Amino acid sequence: MSTKEQVLEQIEILSEAEVKEVAEYLAFLKYRSRNKPHLVDESQLEALYAEFAQKDRDLAEEGAADYAEGLTKEDAK
């Protein structure tokens, strides 16, 4: 018999007041699970950080020539 089946079986023999307490506890469990912070996978963060760091470097290198050209033009004025 599964845990769920055992719980349902026990609920059947509870008084109405006890069933209300169980319902309140279930509402609390739902509330707690909604407000629980999400666990973060550190290895996934590392992979994302590395990916974005590489994209950042690529963008910086793409713009470096334009930046240097702009500085040269600025100095020529």
Contact map, one row per residue, 1 for C-alpha under 8 A:
11101100000000000000000000000000000000000000000000000000000000000000000000000
11111100000000000000000000000000000000000000000000000000000000000000000000000
11111110000000000000000000000000000000000000000000000000000000000000000000000
01111111000000000000000000000000000000000000000000000000000000000000000000000
11111111100000000000000000000000000000000000000000000000000000000000000000000
11111111110000000000000000000000000000000000000000000000000000000000000000000
00111111111000000000000000000000000000000000000000000000000000000000000000000
00011111111100000000000000000000000000000000000000000000000000000000000000000
00001111111110000000000000000000000000000000000000000000000000000000000000000
00000111111111000000000000000000000000000000000000000000000000000000000000000
00000011111111000010000000000000000000000000000000000000000000000000000000000
00000001111111000000000000000000000000000000000000000000000000000000000000000
00000000111111100000000000000000000000000000000000000000000000000000000000000
00000000011111111110000000000000000000000000000000000000000000000000000000000
00000000000011111110000000000000000000000000000000000000000000000000000000000
00000000000001111111000000000000000000000000000000000000000000000000000000000
00000000000001111111100000000000000000000000000000000000000000000000000000000
00000000000001111111110000000000000000000000000000000000000000000000000000000
00000000001001111111111000000000000000000000000000000000000000000000000000000
00000000000000011111111100000000000000000000000000000000000000000000000000000
00000000000000001111111110000000000000000000000000000000000000000000000000000
00000000000000000111111111000000000000000000000000000000000000000000000000000
00000000000000000011111111100000000000000000000000000000000000000000000000000
00000000000000000001111111110000000000000000000000000000000000000000000000000
00000000000000000000111111111000000000000000000000000000000000000000000000000
00000000000000000000011111111100000000000000000000000000000000000000000000000
00000000000000000000001111111110000000000000000000000000000000000000000000000
00000000000000000000000111111111000000000000000000000000000000000000000000000
00000000000000000000000011111111100000000000000000000000000000000000000000000
00000000000000000000000001111111110000000000000000000000000000000000000000000
00000000000000000000000000111111111000000000000000000000000000000000000000000
00000000000000000000000000011111111100000000000000000000000000000000000000000
00000000000000000000000000001111111100000000000000000000000000000000000000000
00000000000000000000000000000111111100000000000000000000000000000000000000000
00000000000000000000000000000011111110000000000000000000000000000000000000000
00000000000000000000000000000001111111000000000000000000000000000000000000000
00000000000000000000000000000000001111100000000000000000000000000000000000000
00000000000000000000000000000000000111110000000000000000000000000000000000000
00000000000000000000000000000000000011111000000000000000000000000000000000000
00000000000000000000000000000000000001111101100000000000000000000000000000000
00000000000000000000000000000000000000111111100000000000000000000000000000000
00000000000000000000000000000000000000011111110000000000000000000000000000000
00000000000000000000000000000000000000001111111000000000000000000000000000000
00000000000000000000000000000000000000011111111100000000000000000000000000000
00000000000000000000000000000000000000011111111110000000000000000000000000000
00000000000000000000000000000000000000000111111111000000000000000000000000000
00000000000000000000000000000000000000000011111111100000000000000000000000000
00000000000000000000000000000000000000000001111111110000000000000000000000000
00000000000000000000000000000000000000000000111111111000000000000000000000000
00000000000000000000000000000000000000000000011111111100000000000000000000000
00000000000000000000000000000000000000000000001111111110000000000000000000000
00000000000000000000000000000000000000000000000111111111000000000000000000000
00000000000000000000000000000000000000000000000011111111100000000000000000000
00000000000000000000000000000000000000000000000001111111110000000000000000000
00000000000000000000000000000000000000000000000000111111111000000000000000000
00000000000000000000000000000000000000000000000000011111111100000000000000000
00000000000000000000000000000000000000000000000000001111111110000000000000000
00000000000000000000000000000000000000000000000000000111111111000000000000000
00000000000000000000000000000000000000000000000000000011111111100000000000000
00000000000000000000000000000000000000000000000000000001111111110000000000000
00000000000000000000000000000000000000000000000000000000111111111000000000000
00000000000000000000000000000000000000000000000000000000011111111100000000000
00000000000000000000000000000000000000000000000000000000001111111110000000000
00000000000000000000000000000000000000000000000000000000000111111111000000000
00000000000000000000000000000000000000000000000000000000000011111111100000000
00000000000000000000000000000000000000000000000000000000000001111111110000000
00000000000000000000000000000000000000000000000000000000000000111111111000000
00000000000000000000000000000000000000000000000000000000000000011111111100000
00000000000000000000000000000000000000000000000000000000000000001111111110000
00000000000000000000000000000000000000000000000000000000000000000111111111000
00000000000000000000000000000000000000000000000000000000000000000011111111100
00000000000000000000000000000000000000000000000000000000000000000001111111110
00000000000000000000000000000000000000000000000000000000000000000000111111111
00000000000000000000000000000000000000000000000000000000000000000000011111111
00000000000000000000000000000000000000000000000000000000000000000000001111111
00000000000000000000000000000000000000000000000000000000000000000000000111111
00000000000000000000000000000000000000000000000000000000000000000000000011111
